[in-house]
Amino acid sequence: MSKIAFSNTYKLKDNASAPDFLIAIEKLVKEHVSKQNGYVSFQLLANDDIWTDSVIFETMADLNAFLESSHNNKNELADKFYSFLNFATCKSTTYTVVQSY
């Protein structure tokens, strides 16, 4: 079965501190996301003011369980991360991992 990648692309709010954002996302990943069932890896990418994060899960069921839990349960680490985002610029996409090298 193929692994699943969930990707989010966004810009930060105009007044957001990139160094503070990096601290918030690191804490979120280390203390919450990486502890989810089926978690494989997380990458954060940047191109000028556009950021992309991508998390890999073992299965679509693992990703769906993570997304459902994220929507249904309040999480201070996620709230801190979200406080940096310009939601008007957010786009999420799910991919099937076809090949890894």
FENJO-V479990 format. One record per helix or strand of 3 or more residues. SS is the DSSP state (A for helix, B for strand). FROM is the first residue (numbers start at 0). LEN is the number of residues. If there is no record, write none. Layout:
BEGIN
{{SS	FROM	LEN} {SS	FROM	LEN}}
END
This chain:
BEGIN
{{B	3	9} {A	17	14} {A	32	3} {B	38	9} {B	49	8} {A	59	13} {A	75	7} {B	84	12}}
END
